[in-house]
Amino acid sequence: MDCLREIEELLSSGQLVQDFQDGCENDRFVILDFLEKLMDLGEAADAAATEAIFKGSYLEMTAATKDQK
């Protein structure tokens, strides 16, 4: 979780934007690659959370239906 806090601080402080603006072409490429990977991970986390939440809800719903019969 420390790593996530560091990333959060880097983003919220504006330091990443400043590093991008001050960086050379290679630094900018690395930052953009990092942000793209971060967005991909966010999408994967969203998908996993959605699956976990709705799968659990579906299982509870089907169990309740079986109990009513």
Order of alpha helices (4+ residues) and beta strands (2+ residues): alpha-alpha-alpha
